Amino acid sequence: MLASTWKKTTPIALFGAAVVLPASLALGGVGRAVAADHGLQDAAATALIRAQGAGLGDPHKKDIAMQLVSSAENSSLKWRDQFKYIDDIKDGRGFTGGIIGFTSGTGDMLELVERYTEQKPDNPLAKYLPALRKVNGTDSTAGLGNAYKAAWRKAALEDKTFRDCQEAERDRVYFDPAVDQARKDGLRTLGQFVYYDAIVMHGPGNSKDSFGDIRKHALAKARPPAQGGDEKTYLNAFLDARRTAMKHEEAHSDTSRVDTEQRVFLDNGNFELQPPLKWKVYGDPYEINE
């Protein structure tokens, strides 16, 4: 993994901003007027979400999103190859592993192994739960080491339950909350991916440089479509805020996943992430043709 991930373990709620929508929406866009009657907001929000279509809820678009993230996290589009990945990339978060970069130092790897153990108590990682609890919140890998890495790879290669648990935890903590918030903000497929990629790297919550903090800074500069704003203007503000957050940490200081990936799609007006897609991360070219 070339890019590290910073995780917290509490799924996102609404991050505090009210969704203000018109009672009737122009379905060719995402509805940009502000509702005068707050009693209509719930119905209007439902109509907006329906107008957006499947977005990343479409399995093919979700797969594209996973490939895009993997290009930045693993320098490969083969995201399913990463179930078995695990290493200490010396970013202060202990071991990083799996399809979304679960880390031993920030809690989400612990929650993954706990979930796995609930479903299969005799799994090869269960005996490392005491060590995972001890190193949580630190950069230490004490009590884990090469034996733990070997057990992780064994589980990933041989046990579908472990692979399923990785996907379920990815969705619970990162994918579903990011997509849900993006839809509430009136964002189409690209915006949903922009939110998802941000939460993968920066984690949920509202602490400094987290996803919530980045969104807060974006909202201070522009309104999302659900609040009557222009989608491209708002996403540019979000990417600007994210780029600033990335520069605050050395491990995230390469901003090419914003500059030569997401901004390219936005500049092209590809709000539905429709292939063919061409981009670069860390200078390496990638493409998805269908």
Solvent accessible surface area in square Angstrom, and as a share of the most:
residue,aa,sasa,rsa
1,M,31,0.14
2,L,113,0.56
3,A,4,0.03
4,S,3,0.02
5,T,0,0.00
6,W,99,0.35
7,K,2,0.01
8,K,67,0.28
9,T,42,0.24
10,T,97,0.57
11,P,54,0.34
12,I,20,0.10
13,A,79,0.62
14,L,84,0.42
15,F,34,0.14
16,G,78,0.75
17,A,22,0.17
18,A,68,0.53
19,V,29,0.16
20,V,26,0.15
21,L,0,0.00
22,P,15,0.10
23,A,62,0.48
24,S,94,0.61
25,L,28,0.14
26,A,75,0.58
27,L,121,0.60
28,G,84,0.81
29,G,26,0.25
30,V,3,0.02
31,G,6,0.05
32,R,95,0.35
33,A,62,0.48
34,V,80,0.46
35,A,9,0.07
36,A,104,0.81
37,D,77,0.40
38,H,128,0.57
39,G,68,0.65
40,L,73,0.36
41,Q,29,0.13
42,D,121,0.62
43,A,71,0.55
44,A,1,0.01
45,A,27,0.21
46,T,62,0.36
47,A,36,0.28
48,L,1,0.01
49,I,51,0.26
50,R,188,0.69
51,A,31,0.24
52,Q,12,0.05
53,G,37,0.36
54,A,62,0.48
55,G,8,0.08
56,L,0,0.00
57,G,57,0.55
58,D,48,0.25
59,P,110,0.69
60,H,88,0.39
61,K,27,0.12
62,K,44,0.19
63,D,33,0.17
64,I,0,0.00
65,A,0,0.00
66,M,3,0.01
67,Q,31,0.14
68,L,1,0.00
69,V,3,0.01
70,S,4,0.03
71,S,0,0.00
72,A,1,0.00
73,E,2,0.01
74,N,23,0.12
75,S,42,0.27
76,S,31,0.20
77,L,43,0.22
78,K,140,0.59
79,W,13,0.04
80,R,144,0.53
81,D,70,0.36
82,Q,20,0.09
83,F,16,0.07
84,K,78,0.33
85,Y,47,0.18
86,I,4,0.02
87,D,56,0.29
88,D,34,0.17
89,I,44,0.22
90,K,169,0.71
91,D,27,0.14
92,G,45,0.43
93,R,10,0.04
94,G,1,0.01
95,F,9,0.04
96,T,0,0.00
97,G,0,0.00
98,G,0,0.00
99,I,7,0.04
100,I,1,0.00
101,G,0,0.00
102,F,1,0.01
103,T,0,0.00
104,S,1,0.01
105,G,6,0.06
106,T,18,0.10
107,G,5,0.04
108,D,2,0.01
109,M,0,0.00
110,L,20,0.10
111,E,46,0.21
112,L,0,0.00
113,V,0,0.00
114,E,50,0.23
115,R,69,0.25
116,Y,0,0.00
117,T,27,0.16
118,E,141,0.63
119,Q,106,0.47
120,K,70,0.30
121,P,96,0.61
122,D,123,0.64
123,N,9,0.05
124,P,46,0.29
125,L,0,0.00
126,A,21,0.16
127,K,153,0.65
128,Y,22,0.08
129,L,17,0.09
130,P,88,0.55
131,A,18,0.14
132,L,1,0.00
133,R,125,0.45
134,K,169,0.71
135,V,4,0.03
136,N,61,0.31
137,G,65,0.62
138,T,62,0.36
139,D,93,0.48
140,S,41,0.27
141,T,35,0.21
142,A,67,0.52
143,G,60,0.58
144,L,8,0.04
145,G,30,0.29
146,N,120,0.62
147,A,62,0.48
148,Y,0,0.00
149,K,32,0.13
150,A,56,0.43
151,A,11,0.09
152,W,0,0.00
153,R,96,0.35
154,K,104,0.44
155,A,1,0.01
156,A,3,0.03
157,L,117,0.58
158,E,123,0.55
159,D,21,0.11
160,K,129,0.55
161,T,33,0.19
162,F,0,0.00
163,R,68,0.25
164,D,62,0.32
165,C,1,0.01
166,Q,0,0.00
167,E,53,0.24
168,A,31,0.24
169,E,5,0.02
170,R,5,0.02
171,D,30,0.16
172,R,93,0.34
173,V,1,0.01
174,Y,0,0.00
175,F,9,0.04
176,D,76,0.39
177,P,15,0.09
178,A,0,0.00
179,V,14,0.08
180,D,63,0.33
181,Q,1,0.01
182,A,0,0.00
183,R,47,0.17
184,K,55,0.23
185,D,2,0.01
186,G,0,0.00
187,L,0,0.00
188,R,56,0.20
189,T,2,0.01
190,L,1,0.00
191,G,0,0.00
192,Q,0,0.00
193,F,0,0.00
194,V,1,0.01
195,Y,0,0.00
196,Y,0,0.00
197,D,1,0.01
198,A,0,0.00
199,I,0,0.00
200,V,0,0.00
201,M,2,0.01
202,H,4,0.02
203,G,0,0.00
204,P,0,0.00
205,G,23,0.22
206,N,102,0.52
207,S,49,0.31
208,K,151,0.64
209,D,30,0.16
210,S,1,0.01
211,F,0,0.00
212,G,3,0.02
213,D,14,0.07
214,I,2,0.01
215,R,2,0.01
216,K,123,0.52
217,H,95,0.42
218,A,0,0.00
219,L,45,0.23
220,A,85,0.66
221,K,167,0.71
222,A,14,0.11
223,R,126,0.46
224,P,0,0.00
225,P,0,0.00
226,A,1,0.01
227,Q,36,0.16
228,G,13,0.12
229,G,9,0.09
230,D,71,0.37
231,E,2,0.01
232,K,77,0.33
233,T,76,0.44
234,Y,0,0.00
235,L,1,0.00
236,N,42,0.21
237,A,13,0.10
238,F,0,0.00
239,L,0,0.00
240,D,75,0.39
241,A,16,0.12
242,R,0,0.00
243,R,91,0.33
244,T,77,0.45
245,A,6,0.04
246,M,0,0.00
247,K,107,0.45
248,H,101,0.45
249,E,59,0.26
250,E,148,0.66
251,A,41,0.32
252,H,7,0.03
253,S,34,0.22
254,D,69,0.36
255,T,8,0.05
256,S,17,0.11
257,R,1,0.00
258,V,0,0.00
259,D,48,0.25
260,T,54,0.32
261,E,1,0.00
262,Q,0,0.00
263,R,43,0.16
264,V,51,0.29
265,F,4,0.02
266,L,1,0.00
267,D,87,0.45
268,N,112,0.58
269,G,39,0.38
270,N,30,0.16
271,F,31,0.13
272,E,66,0.30
273,L,0,0.00
274,Q,107,0.48
275,P,19,0.12
276,P,94,0.59
277,L,2,0.01
278,K,131,0.56
279,W,9,0.03
280,K,103,0.43
281,V,0,0.00
282,Y,58,0.22
283,G,56,0.54
284,D,63,0.33
285,P,100,0.63
286,Y,35,0.13
287,E,82,0.37
288,I,11,0.06
289,N,94,0.48
290,E,151,0.68
